């Protein structure tokens, strides 16, 4: 079944029909979902979903946009929650220079990125990395940490070149691929999907964002991952069923240690 490794079902976009939608996942071919924390003070939504739905797991961490308001208490809370049953990763963490242009902001993000990577290493959990307009710095930090007995991880919503992809693949990491793969103008990501071994790809939505064609611009959900699987299957010259089976196995191997 489909394994969605990166979703945000605690987002207000799902407030009106969250239970109805999540209750339809099994019939829609979706077997597992990881709901990923992002904001300081926003961990509760993921915890509630983990408790309410047996097939929903969690990742705990803070998105780089909130690096400036993180404190030691935030890091202590991430560490505490990382011990919970069904908490399978530290994320989403990383660097985002798109809105944050100042060098001081970059340094702050890097500090909090490293602090959360330390938690991933010490708690022996994989990481989920967000990186936007920060290719070089993200790669440098990941390389640094992958020399420190890390438990692997996912480069979420991979958006860089095939050369950078090759660097992450050499480290044994996984590339998270979602709806962007179906876009007509996604030449760079299609090139990455072509060179990446299927054994190092996982499927993800980042929902409610990044809906694939033919639903681009609408609210996304895990039910749309069949379109991504089909697009990846066409690139790889295999069936969508094989894509779903292998990416599910990849996700379980990384996140469930199976």
ABEGO torsion letter per residue (X at the ends): XBBBABBBAABAAAAAAAAAAAAAAAAAGBABBBBBBABBGAAAAAAAAAAABAABBBBBEBBAAAAAABBAAAAAAAAAAAABBGBABBOBBEBBAAABABAAAAAAAAAAAAAAAAAAAAAGBBBBBBBBGAAAAAAAAAAAAAAAGBAEEBBBGBABBAAAAAAAAAAGBBBBBBAAAABAAAAAAAAAAAABBAAABBBBAGOABGBBOAABGBBBBAAAAAAAAAAAAAAAGBBAAAAAAAAAAAAAAAAAGX
